[in-house]
Amino acid sequence: MTTTIRMKQLMACFAVLPAALFVAGCIGTPVEVAVSEPDPDLTFVRGYRSPSDACQLVGESAFTIDLLDDTSDLVACPTGSSAMETLMAETGAQIVTQTNSFTFFSLTYR
Protein backbone atom coordinates (compact mmCIF):
# COMPACT_ATOMS: atom_id res chain seq x y z
CA MET A 1 0.00 0.00 0.00
CA THR A 2 2.77 2.43 0.99
CA THR A 3 4.71 1.55 -2.14
CA THR A 4 1.67 2.29 -4.31
CA ILE A 5 1.19 5.72 -2.71
CA ARG A 6 4.89 6.53 -3.13
CA MET A 7 4.74 5.52 -6.80
CA LYS A 8 1.71 7.74 -7.38
CA GLN A 9 3.47 10.66 -5.68
CA LEU A 10 6.58 10.10 -7.75
CA MET A 11 4.59 9.92 -11.00
CA ALA A 12 2.72 13.11 -10.09
CA CYS A 13 6.03 14.91 -9.51
CA PHE A 14 7.35 13.80 -12.90
CA ALA A 15 4.11 14.91 -14.55
CA VAL A 16 4.23 18.38 -12.98
CA LEU A 17 7.98 18.98 -13.37
CA PRO A 18 8.00 19.69 -17.16
CA ALA A 19 5.14 22.19 -16.81
CA ALA A 20 6.89 23.96 -13.94
CA LEU A 21 10.15 24.17 -15.90
CA PHE A 22 8.31 25.51 -18.94
CA VAL A 23 6.63 28.27 -16.92
CA ALA A 24 9.87 29.12 -15.13
CA GLY A 25 11.61 29.48 -18.50
CA CYS A 26 9.01 32.02 -19.62
CA ILE A 27 9.64 34.32 -16.72
CA GLY A 28 12.56 36.63 -17.38
CA THR A 29 14.13 39.50 -15.57
CA PRO A 30 13.53 42.80 -17.37
CA VAL A 31 16.65 44.32 -18.84
CA GLU A 32 17.50 47.87 -17.83
CA VAL A 33 18.06 49.77 -21.07
CA ALA A 34 17.11 53.35 -20.20
CA VAL A 35 19.73 56.09 -20.09
CA SER A 36 19.14 58.69 -17.40
CA GLU A 37 21.42 61.26 -19.04
CA PRO A 38 20.29 63.98 -21.43
CA ASP A 39 19.73 62.85 -25.01
CA PRO A 40 23.02 62.45 -26.90
CA ASP A 41 23.72 64.13 -30.22
CA LEU A 42 22.12 61.92 -32.85
CA THR A 43 22.41 61.94 -36.63
CA PHE A 44 19.02 61.30 -38.22
CA VAL A 45 19.21 60.22 -41.86
CA ARG A 46 15.53 60.01 -42.90
CA GLY A 47 12.16 58.58 -41.91
CA TYR A 48 12.51 54.81 -41.73
CA ARG A 49 9.32 53.59 -43.42
CA SER A 50 8.44 56.83 -45.20
CA PRO A 51 9.78 60.41 -45.33
CA SER A 52 7.26 61.51 -42.69
CA ASP A 53 7.79 58.52 -40.35
CA ALA A 54 8.46 59.50 -36.72
CA CYS A 55 10.85 56.53 -36.53
CA GLN A 56 14.13 57.64 -38.06
CA LEU A 57 17.09 55.82 -39.57
CA VAL A 58 20.05 56.80 -37.38
CA GLY A 59 23.58 57.43 -38.61
CA GLU A 60 26.91 57.20 -36.87
CA SER A 61 27.66 59.33 -33.83
CA ALA A 62 29.65 58.88 -30.63
CA PHE A 63 26.53 57.40 -28.99
CA THR A 64 25.59 55.01 -31.81
CA ILE A 65 29.00 53.77 -32.96
CA ASP A 66 28.79 50.54 -30.93
CA LEU A 67 25.16 49.94 -31.98
CA LEU A 68 25.76 50.04 -35.74
CA ASP A 69 26.75 47.09 -37.91
CA ASP A 70 26.73 46.22 -41.61
CA THR A 71 23.79 43.78 -41.43
CA SER A 72 21.10 45.98 -39.91
CA ASP A 73 19.58 49.44 -39.72
CA LEU A 74 19.60 51.37 -36.48
CA VAL A 75 16.22 53.03 -36.02
CA ALA A 76 15.16 55.49 -33.30
CA CYS A 77 11.51 56.12 -32.45
CA PRO A 78 10.10 58.60 -29.95
CA THR A 79 9.62 56.54 -26.79
CA GLY A 80 6.01 55.53 -26.27
CA SER A 81 4.84 56.84 -29.65
CA SER A 82 2.33 55.07 -31.87
CA ALA A 83 5.07 54.93 -34.52
CA MET A 84 7.20 52.90 -32.09
CA GLU A 85 4.32 50.54 -31.35
CA THR A 86 3.59 49.93 -35.05
CA LEU A 87 7.29 49.39 -35.83
CA MET A 88 7.48 46.73 -33.12
CA ALA A 89 4.25 45.09 -34.30
CA GLU A 90 5.24 45.11 -37.98
CA THR A 91 8.84 43.96 -37.58
CA GLY A 92 9.01 42.20 -34.22
CA ALA A 93 11.93 44.51 -33.42
CA GLN A 94 13.48 44.28 -29.98
CA ILE A 95 14.68 47.32 -28.03
CA VAL A 96 18.46 47.82 -28.19
CA THR A 97 18.67 50.80 -25.84
CA GLN A 98 16.86 53.97 -24.83
CA THR A 99 17.60 57.59 -24.06
CA ASN A 100 15.30 60.06 -22.37
CA SER A 101 13.37 60.67 -25.59
CA PHE A 102 14.15 57.84 -28.02
CA THR A 103 13.99 54.06 -28.16
CA PHE A 104 16.49 52.35 -30.49
CA PHE A 105 15.96 49.21 -32.56
CA SER A 106 18.35 47.21 -34.71
CA LEU A 107 16.51 45.86 -37.77
CA THR A 108 18.34 43.17 -39.74
CA TYR A 109 18.05 43.50 -43.50
CA ARG A 110 20.12 40.53 -44.70
C-alpha positions in Angstrom: 0.0 0.0 0.0 2.8 2.4 1.0 4.7 1.6 -2.1 1.7 2.3 -4.3 1.2 5.7 -2.7 4.9 6.5 -3.1 4.7 5.5 -6.8 1.7 7.7 -7.4 3.5 10.7 -5.7 6.6 10.1 -7.8 4.6 9.9 -11.0 2.7 13.1 -10.1 6.0 14.9 -9.5 7.4 13.8 -12.9 4.1 14.9 -14.6 4.2 18.4 -13.0 8.0 19.0 -13.4 8.0 19.7 -17.2 5.1 22.2 -16.8 6.9 24.0 -13.9 10.1 24.2 -15.9 8.3 25.5 -18.9 6.6 28.3 -16.9 9.9 29.1 -15.1 11.6 29.5 -18.5 9.0 32.0 -19.6 9.6 34.3 -16.7 12.6 36.6 -17.4 14.1 39.5 -15.6 13.5 42.8 -17.4 16.7 44.3 -18.8 17.5 47.9 -17.8 18.1 49.8 -21.1 17.1 53.4 -20.2 19.7 56.1 -20.1 19.1 58.7 -17.4 21.4 61.3 -19.0 20.3 64.0 -21.4 19.7 62.9 -25.0 23.0 62.5 -26.9 23.7 64.1 -30.2 22.1 61.9 -32.8 22.4 61.9 -36.6 19.0 61.3 -38.2 19.2 60.2 -41.9 15.5 60.0 -42.9 12.2 58.6 -41.9 12.5 54.8 -41.7 9.3 53.6 -43.4 8.4 56.8 -45.2 9.8 60.4 -45.3 7.3 61.5 -42.7 7.8 58.5 -40.3 8.5 59.5 -36.7 10.8 56.5 -36.5 14.1 57.6 -38.1 17.1 55.8 -39.6 20.0 56.8 -37.4 23.6 57.4 -38.6 26.9 57.2 -36.9 27.7 59.3 -33.8 29.6 58.9 -30.6 26.5 57.4 -29.0 25.6 55.0 -31.8 29.0 53.8 -33.0 28.8 50.5 -30.9 25.2 49.9 -32.0 25.8 50.0 -35.7 26.7 47.1 -37.9 26.7 46.2 -41.6 23.8 43.8 -41.4 21.1 46.0 -39.9 19.6 49.4 -39.7 19.6 51.4 -36.5 16.2 53.0 -36.0 15.2 55.5 -33.3 11.5 56.1 -32.4 10.1 58.6 -29.9 9.6 56.5 -26.8 6.0 55.5 -26.3 4.8 56.8 -29.7 2.3 55.1 -31.9 5.1 54.9 -34.5 7.2 52.9 -32.1 4.3 50.5 -31.4 3.6 49.9 -35.0 7.3 49.4 -35.8 7.5 46.7 -33.1 4.2 45.1 -34.3 5.2 45.1 -38.0 8.8 44.0 -37.6 9.0 42.2 -34.2 11.9 44.5 -33.4 13.5 44.3 -30.0 14.7 47.3 -28.0 18.5 47.8 -28.2 18.7 50.8 -25.8 16.9 54.0 -24.8 17.6 57.6 -24.1 15.3 60.1 -22.4 13.4 60.7 -25.6 14.2 57.8 -28.0 14.0 54.1 -28.2 16.5 52.4 -30.5 16.0 49.2 -32.6 18.3 47.2 -34.7 16.5 45.9 -37.8 18.3 43.2 -39.7 18.1 43.5 -43.5 20.1 40.5 -44.7 
